[in-house]
Every structure is written in C-alpha cells, then in structure tokens.
Amino acid sequence: MSRLRPDVQVAFAKYRPKGLPGERWAVARPLAEDAVALIAPACRYLAARLLVPVTAFVDWMVTVNGYPADAAVVFHPVMIRRFIAGSDLADKTRRDYRSVLLRISEVVLPRQAAVSFDALNDQPVSVPHTELELELLRSWALGQSTRKKRRDASILLALTAGAGLDPYEVQHLRRRDLHVDEHGVVVSVPGSRPRQVPLLKGWEYLLLNAVEDLAADVWAFGSPTRDPATSNIVTGFIRQSDRGSEPTPMPTRLRATWLVTHLAAQTDPAALMRAAGLSKASHLLSMLVHVPTLDTPEHRRHLRRLLREGAGPALPVS
C-alpha cells in the first residue's frame, strides 16, 4: 500500500462499510481495495466513495453467491450486469455503481467482449439459444442467492438443455434416475414416455455438482419431500428465482436447443426421436430451419459420402 497516493491510503485506513459485519468485510476487503487501487488514479471519484459500490459488489459475489475472490471472476461484465439488474438502488445510484464496476472490469479483463445489457426475452419459444445465451443462463443458475436455488437452477438447466426433458419430466425425476459410469451420465426418464437419455457432456459437471449430496430416493428438483401430485413447480421456481437481464429460462427453448444441437451434430434421427420421446418425425423437421448451414465444400462432402469405402471407381482429376 506504500505506493498508493496518501489520500487513497487514508481512505483505506478509515473506511468501514455500513451494515456489513466485520467478518464479511474482512473477506471482501483485500479484493475491494485492490480494485479501487486500480482505478483511483484515473477516476473522478475519491477512493472513499469508490469503496462503497465496490465493497457491496464484492461482498455480493464472494459471500452471498460463493464465487472465489478472483478479480477475473468477480468483475466479469455478466456478473456486474446481474448485480445491477437485481439491486433495489435508485436509478442514478445504479448508473454510478455500474460505471465504476465496468471501469474496473475493463482494466481487469481488457480483452473481454462487451456484454449487452438488453434483455433477450422476446424470442419465440421454439428458437434455440445461442452460445452466449447459454453462458448467461449458466451464470443465472450459479448466481442464485441460496444453495437450494443454485441446485434447482442447475438441475433444471442441465436436464432441459443437456437432455431435452420437459418440465413435467424434470419435476418427477429422482436422484436414482441419474446414472453415472465411465461413459458419462444417462437419465432414466419416467412417466408416459420412459426412455434413456445420455446427457450432453457439456452439462455433466453442472448436474453432478448439483445432486452430489442428494439421497437416491428423493426428488432431484424442488423439495425432496414434496407431494408428487404438486404441479407446475418448474414455472413457479423460475418466477421466484433471482433474475438479472439474462434470457428467460424457458424449458421449451432449452429443449429446442438440445434438439438442434443433436441435429447439427448429425445424430441419427431415429435415435434422437427415441431419446426425445417423439412419435412423429415432423417435430424434428420443424427444428431443421435452425440447424447451421454448412459451407459449400462441407456440404458436398456430406451429400457425396458413401455408405462404405470403395463403393465406386475413382474419378480422374482434370
């Protein structure tokens, strides 16, 4: 701290956040002071004033949401957006807080692509999510304010985007229906469309981390001891979850994303229909419009591919 301006050193020595217990301030303080030290020389605000929004944000990230006290994680623009969108501050205060926090983000993560602060909730329910939207939804799941909410959000996201389950199937799944072996995770879907669905690899960690402490016979999603007749708990959970400006977590869109992911990867259509619990091919055909178009050389290779090698004479090359 000896290299800091004298006024910044004095601010650090005197500042005590109002309403924040001493043990929480002790956790937030090193990162908050480091962040303020980064921008204080080029900022019009005094260091004491900068500490107010930075401390509140760092405490929310590290203590409330359990993220590591790593500047590259804490000051990611997605997390700043969630904090600002979910706060109950006055509009001017929100703007001031966001300005300070984003300035720190620019210094800590100079190559991080800008993230839009506009809501992305106006897409039709059948349109699959983009990669950016899926990352924002991951931050929604992991950024919930309680452990139970984080668990349910992670399970919901993994089972819909990673296995294509619908809300009824999600809420009637027990922990014992998730099977893990050396080949990955398989979901045994109960109900009127019983089937085995391999979970997409990219969602395995999120799901397994969420259910690791659940007993085999309890419900995976929602209250472990709830009445099985309880209906529509997925919609209720989404409405009550902690929300920023992420896309609305819509199970229908997440299932569509799972279907299009498999279609783009050229999963066998019959196998995909069985895994999805579909009885009509028209459901898959309606998703084809969302499959990315191949470039011309790749398109030709796919259409020319032979069922077996050597099934015809080689053509002369002119």
C-alpha positions as CSV (number, residue, x, y, z in Angstrom):
1,M,0.0,0.0,0.0
2,S,3.0,2.3,0.3
3,R,2.9,3.2,-3.4
4,L,-0.6,4.5,-3.2
5,R,-1.4,8.2,-3.1
6,P,-1.7,9.4,0.5
7,D,-5.4,10.2,0.2
8,V,-6.1,6.6,-1.0
9,Q,-4.1,5.2,1.9
10,V,-6.1,7.3,4.3
11,A,-9.4,6.2,2.7
12,F,-8.4,2.5,3.0
13,A,-7.5,3.0,6.7
14,K,-10.7,4.8,7.6
15,Y,-13.3,3.1,5.5
16,R,-15.8,0.8,7.3
17,P,-18.8,-0.3,5.3
18,K,-22.2,0.4,7.0
19,G,-24.3,-2.6,7.8
20,L,-21.7,-5.1,6.8
21,P,-20.5,-7.5,9.6
22,G,-16.8,-7.3,10.3
23,E,-16.1,-10.9,9.2
24,R,-17.7,-10.3,5.8
25,W,-15.7,-7.1,5.4
26,A,-12.5,-9.0,6.2
27,V,-13.3,-11.3,3.3
28,A,-14.3,-8.6,0.8
29,R,-11.6,-6.1,1.8
30,P,-8.5,-7.3,0.0
31,L,-10.2,-7.6,-3.4
32,A,-12.2,-4.4,-2.9
33,E,-9.1,-2.4,-2.0
34,D,-7.1,-3.8,-4.9
35,A,-9.9,-3.0,-7.3
36,V,-10.2,0.6,-6.1
37,A,-6.4,1.0,-6.2
38,L,-6.5,0.1,-9.9
39,I,-8.9,2.8,-11.0
40,A,-8.5,5.5,-8.3
41,P,-5.7,7.4,-10.2
42,A,-7.9,7.8,-13.3
43,C,-11.3,8.3,-11.7
44,R,-13.0,11.5,-10.7
45,Y,-14.4,9.9,-7.5
46,L,-12.5,9.9,-4.3
47,A,-11.3,6.5,-3.1
48,A,-13.6,6.5,-0.1
49,R,-16.6,6.9,-2.5
50,L,-15.3,4.2,-4.8
51,L,-15.1,1.7,-2.0
52,V,-18.9,1.9,-1.4
53,P,-20.1,0.2,-4.7
54,V,-17.0,-2.0,-5.0
55,T,-17.4,-3.4,-1.5
56,A,-21.1,-4.0,-1.9
57,F,-20.5,-5.8,-5.2
58,V,-17.5,-7.9,-4.0
59,D,-19.5,-9.0,-0.9
60,W,-22.4,-10.0,-3.0
61,M,-20.2,-12.0,-5.3
62,V,-18.0,-13.7,-2.8
63,T,-20.1,-14.0,0.4
64,V,-23.7,-14.1,-0.9
65,N,-23.1,-16.1,-4.1
66,G,-20.0,-18.1,-3.1
67,Y,-17.7,-17.2,-6.0
68,P,-13.9,-17.2,-5.5
69,A,-12.3,-13.9,-4.6
70,D,-10.6,-13.8,-8.0
71,A,-10.8,-10.5,-9.8
72,A,-11.2,-12.1,-13.2
73,V,-14.3,-14.0,-12.0
74,V,-15.8,-11.3,-9.8
75,F,-15.5,-8.4,-12.2
76,H,-16.8,-10.3,-15.3
77,P,-19.3,-8.0,-17.0
78,V,-22.0,-10.6,-16.9
79,M,-21.9,-10.7,-13.1
80,I,-21.9,-6.9,-12.9
81,R,-25.0,-6.9,-15.0
82,R,-26.7,-9.4,-12.7
83,F,-25.8,-7.3,-9.6
84,I,-27.1,-4.1,-11.1
85,A,-30.3,-5.5,-12.5
86,G,-31.2,-7.2,-9.3
87,S,-30.4,-4.3,-6.9
88,D,-33.1,-2.1,-5.4
89,L,-30.9,1.1,-5.7
90,A,-32.2,4.4,-7.1
91,D,-31.7,4.8,-10.8
92,K,-28.9,7.3,-10.5
93,T,-27.1,5.2,-7.9
94,R,-27.4,2.1,-10.2
95,R,-25.8,4.1,-13.0
96,D,-23.0,5.3,-10.8
97,Y,-22.3,1.8,-9.5
98,R,-22.4,0.3,-12.9
99,S,-20.0,2.9,-14.3
100,V,-17.4,2.2,-11.5
101,L,-17.7,-1.6,-11.8
102,L,-17.4,-1.7,-15.5
103,R,-14.4,0.5,-15.4
104,I,-12.7,-2.0,-13.1
105,S,-13.8,-4.8,-15.5
106,E,-12.2,-3.0,-18.4
107,V,-8.9,-2.9,-16.5
108,V,-9.0,-6.4,-15.1
109,L,-10.4,-8.1,-18.3
110,P,-9.3,-5.9,-21.2
111,R,-10.0,-8.5,-23.9
112,Q,-13.4,-9.5,-22.6
113,A,-16.1,-9.0,-25.2
114,A,-18.7,-6.5,-24.2
115,V,-22.0,-8.0,-23.0
116,S,-25.3,-6.4,-23.9
117,F,-27.4,-5.1,-21.0
118,D,-30.6,-5.6,-23.0
119,A,-33.0,-8.3,-22.2
120,L,-33.1,-11.2,-24.6
121,N,-36.6,-12.4,-23.8
122,D,-38.5,-11.7,-27.0
123,Q,-37.6,-14.8,-29.0
124,P,-40.3,-17.4,-29.9
125,V,-40.3,-20.4,-27.6
126,S,-39.1,-22.8,-30.3
127,V,-36.0,-20.8,-31.2
128,P,-32.8,-22.4,-29.8
129,H,-30.4,-20.4,-27.6
130,T,-27.1,-19.1,-28.8
131,E,-23.9,-20.0,-27.1
132,L,-23.8,-16.5,-25.4
133,E,-27.4,-17.0,-24.1
134,L,-26.5,-20.4,-22.7
135,E,-23.5,-18.9,-20.9
136,L,-25.7,-16.2,-19.5
137,L,-28.1,-18.9,-18.3
138,R,-25.3,-20.8,-16.6
139,S,-24.4,-17.6,-14.8
140,W,-28.1,-17.3,-13.8
141,A,-28.0,-20.8,-12.3
142,L,-24.7,-20.4,-10.5
143,G,-25.6,-16.9,-9.3
144,Q,-28.7,-17.7,-7.3
145,S,-28.7,-16.3,-3.8
146,T,-29.1,-19.6,-1.9
147,R,-27.6,-23.1,-2.2
148,K,-31.0,-24.6,-2.8
149,K,-31.8,-22.2,-5.6
150,R,-28.4,-22.8,-7.2
151,R,-29.1,-26.6,-7.1
152,D,-32.6,-26.4,-8.6
153,A,-31.5,-23.9,-11.3
154,S,-28.5,-26.1,-12.3
155,I,-30.6,-29.2,-12.4
156,L,-33.3,-27.6,-14.5
157,L,-30.8,-26.1,-16.9
158,A,-28.8,-29.3,-17.3
159,L,-31.8,-31.6,-17.7
160,T,-33.5,-29.4,-20.3
161,A,-30.6,-28.1,-22.4
162,G,-28.5,-31.2,-21.7
163,A,-31.1,-34.0,-22.0
164,G,-34.2,-32.4,-23.6
165,L,-36.6,-33.1,-20.7
166,D,-39.8,-31.2,-20.4
167,P,-40.9,-29.6,-17.1
168,Y,-43.2,-32.5,-16.0
169,E,-40.3,-34.9,-16.5
170,V,-37.8,-32.7,-14.6
171,Q,-40.0,-32.5,-11.5
172,H,-40.8,-36.2,-11.5
173,L,-37.1,-37.3,-11.7
174,R,-35.5,-38.8,-8.6
175,R,-31.8,-38.9,-7.9
176,R,-31.6,-42.6,-8.6
177,D,-32.7,-41.9,-12.1
178,L,-29.3,-40.3,-12.9
179,H,-26.8,-43.0,-13.7
180,V,-23.1,-42.3,-13.9
181,D,-20.4,-44.6,-15.4
182,E,-17.2,-44.2,-17.4
183,H,-19.1,-43.2,-20.5
184,G,-20.9,-40.3,-18.9
185,V,-24.4,-39.6,-17.4
186,V,-27.6,-41.3,-18.5
187,V,-31.0,-40.0,-17.5
188,S,-33.7,-42.6,-17.0
189,V,-36.9,-40.7,-17.8
190,P,-40.0,-42.0,-16.0
191,G,-43.6,-41.3,-16.9
192,S,-45.7,-41.9,-20.1
193,R,-42.6,-41.7,-22.3
194,P,-40.0,-43.8,-20.4
195,R,-36.6,-43.7,-22.1
196,Q,-32.8,-43.5,-21.6
197,V,-31.2,-40.2,-22.5
198,P,-27.4,-39.7,-22.5
199,L,-26.7,-36.2,-21.1
200,L,-24.6,-33.9,-23.3
201,K,-21.0,-33.9,-22.0
202,G,-21.0,-30.1,-21.5
203,W,-23.7,-30.3,-18.9
204,E,-22.4,-33.2,-16.8
205,Y,-20.4,-31.2,-14.3
206,L,-23.3,-28.7,-13.6
207,L,-25.7,-31.5,-13.0
208,L,-23.5,-33.8,-10.9
209,N,-22.2,-31.0,-8.7
210,A,-25.8,-30.1,-8.0
211,V,-27.0,-33.5,-7.0
212,E,-23.9,-34.9,-5.3
213,D,-25.4,-34.7,-1.7
214,L,-28.9,-35.9,-2.6
215,A,-30.2,-39.3,-1.4
216,A,-31.2,-41.8,-4.0
217,D,-34.9,-41.8,-3.4
218,V,-35.6,-38.0,-3.2
219,W,-36.8,-35.8,-5.9
220,A,-33.9,-34.3,-7.8
221,F,-35.7,-30.9,-8.4
222,G,-37.6,-29.0,-5.8
223,S,-38.3,-30.0,-2.3
224,P,-37.0,-33.6,-1.7
225,T,-40.1,-34.4,0.4
226,R,-42.9,-32.7,-1.7
227,D,-46.1,-34.3,-2.7
228,P,-45.7,-36.0,-6.1
229,A,-49.0,-34.5,-7.2
230,T,-47.7,-31.0,-6.9
231,S,-48.0,-29.4,-10.3
232,N,-46.1,-26.7,-12.2
233,I,-43.3,-26.2,-9.7
234,V,-40.8,-25.5,-12.5
235,T,-42.7,-22.4,-13.6
236,G,-43.1,-21.3,-10.0
237,F,-39.4,-21.7,-9.4
238,I,-38.4,-19.7,-12.5
239,R,-40.7,-16.8,-11.4
240,Q,-39.2,-16.8,-7.9
241,S,-35.6,-17.2,-8.9
242,D,-33.1,-14.4,-8.7
243,R,-33.1,-12.7,-12.1
244,G,-30.9,-10.2,-13.9
245,S,-31.2,-9.4,-17.6
246,E,-30.5,-13.0,-18.8
247,P,-32.8,-14.7,-21.3
248,T,-35.9,-16.0,-19.5
249,P,-35.2,-19.7,-18.6
250,M,-37.8,-21.3,-20.8
251,P,-37.8,-25.2,-20.8
252,T,-39.3,-25.2,-24.3
253,R,-36.5,-23.2,-25.8
254,L,-33.9,-25.2,-23.8
255,R,-35.4,-28.5,-25.2
256,A,-35.3,-27.0,-28.7
257,T,-31.6,-26.1,-28.1
258,W,-30.9,-29.7,-27.2
259,L,-32.7,-31.0,-30.3
260,V,-30.9,-28.6,-32.7
261,T,-27.5,-29.4,-31.0
262,H,-28.0,-33.1,-31.9
263,L,-29.3,-32.3,-35.4
264,A,-26.3,-30.1,-36.1
265,A,-24.0,-32.9,-34.9
266,Q,-25.8,-35.3,-37.3
267,T,-27.1,-37.6,-34.5
268,D,-29.1,-40.5,-36.1
269,P,-32.7,-39.2,-36.4
270,A,-34.3,-42.4,-35.2
271,A,-32.1,-42.5,-32.1
272,L,-32.8,-38.8,-31.5
273,M,-36.5,-39.4,-31.7
274,R,-36.3,-42.2,-29.1
275,A,-34.2,-40.1,-26.8
276,A,-36.6,-37.1,-27.2
277,G,-39.7,-39.3,-26.7
278,L,-41.1,-38.2,-30.0
279,S,-43.5,-40.2,-32.1
280,K,-43.7,-38.0,-35.2
281,A,-40.8,-37.0,-37.4
282,S,-42.5,-33.7,-38.1
283,H,-41.3,-32.5,-34.7
284,L,-37.7,-32.9,-35.8
285,L,-38.3,-31.4,-39.2
286,S,-39.6,-28.2,-37.7
287,M,-36.2,-27.8,-36.0
288,L,-34.1,-28.2,-39.2
289,V,-34.6,-24.5,-40.0
290,H,-32.4,-23.7,-37.0
291,V,-29.5,-26.0,-37.9
292,P,-26.5,-24.0,-39.1
293,T,-25.8,-24.2,-42.8
294,L,-22.7,-26.0,-44.0
295,D,-20.2,-24.2,-46.2
296,T,-20.1,-25.4,-49.9
297,P,-17.1,-27.9,-49.6
298,E,-18.5,-29.5,-46.4
299,H,-22.0,-29.6,-47.9
300,R,-20.6,-31.5,-50.9
301,R,-18.7,-34.0,-48.7
302,H,-21.8,-34.8,-46.8
303,L,-24.0,-35.3,-49.8
304,R,-21.4,-37.4,-51.6
305,R,-20.4,-39.6,-48.6
306,L,-20.6,-43.3,-49.4
307,L,-22.1,-45.9,-47.2
308,R,-18.8,-47.8,-47.4
309,E,-15.4,-47.0,-48.8
310,G,-14.5,-48.3,-52.2
311,A,-18.2,-48.4,-53.4
312,G,-17.2,-47.0,-56.8
313,P,-14.3,-46.3,-59.1
314,A,-12.1,-43.3,-58.5
315,L,-12.8,-40.4,-60.8
316,P,-10.0,-38.9,-62.9
317,V,-8.9,-35.5,-61.8
318,S,-8.7,-32.9,-64.5
